[in-house]
Amino acid sequence: MTADAQTPPMYGPIIPASAQTTGHASTSFRRSGDIARPQLPQQTALLALDLVELDLALDLSDITDRGFSDAVRDAAKKIGGEFLFDLPASGLIDDAQRIALVCLSRNNGGRYGLVLLSADGDRVRTMEADEATDGLVQFAKAFVSVLEKL
């Protein structure tokens, strides 16, 4: 234990778990002063920021009072996004009863986020699409494309 207390701290770049790969990372680094920071792809960074804003705009009491769809619609509007649709989770995501899809931006192919209502209806959280929900995002992109043509 005493050897650990005398071990000097290690400094270096912090690589987000999402950027870590098996052997060769595609994340580039730039120097800002003496601190190396990972340069995330712009779309990923913007999506993460948009999801945080959406999460902060969501109010669980609104969901209780007015319902999931209306609460997500209002939260999306507050951050300049668009509520597209919501549907039962139907086993796509564990511990979720409903999934709402929000268009966070239409720029550069669009950014889309998911809002999940827990199975108990007592929690709400945001997330980006994964393998299980990527089909929903593809459907949402087609949905937005049709809306833009109308």
Summary of the structure (lengths in Angstrom):
residues: 150
radius of gyration: 19.3
end to end distance: 68.2
largest distance: 70.0
contacts: 373
relative contact order: 0.12
helix: 41%
strand: 26%
